[in-house]
Structure formats: structure tokens, C-alpha cells
Amino acid sequence: MNIQYLRDSKGKPTGVYIPIREWDKIKKNYHLPDLKPEPEEEYIEPTKEEIVQGLKHAIEEVKLHLEGKIKLQSLDELLNEL
């Protein structure tokens, strides 16, 4: 069986990857239900205009921060929003 271990940034195993052919064999041998994966959300590519607008906005925020007019978010605050 060709199993690959998934590890976190510290090298600690967090999961395994089993090739689909082998998974199908396991399901058959152990009479496991056929679970369907959840569909992924459709990714919509931003337009060039949207990218440029986002960059302009970011540059404006940096200028305001350097002038002491606004406080920027920390990385932790940004990640918590996601």
C-alpha cells in the first residue's frame, strides 16, 4: 500500500493520503459507505481592473499609516477575519 503521511510545519504527522485505487479496495473489503466529497466552491479569477484597484487601495492605506492617520491590522487580526 502506498500511503503518504501529511505533516505540519514541525514535522508532526497530521494525516495520511491514500491513493484512490487503494481507498476503493479498503471500502470494498470493509463494506464502508460510499461517501461523496463536498463540492468545492467555484473560484472566480479577479479581473485586471480588480487587482489594480486592490493594489491602489493597499498603497493608499500604507501611505495613511506612514502619516500616522490609520493603524494597520496585524497578521493575526487579518488571519482571524478569514
Secondary structure, DSSP 8 states (H G I E B T S, - for coil): ---EEEE-TTS-EEEEE--HHHHHHHHHHTT----------------HHHHHHHHHHHHHHHHHHHTTS-----HHHHHHH-
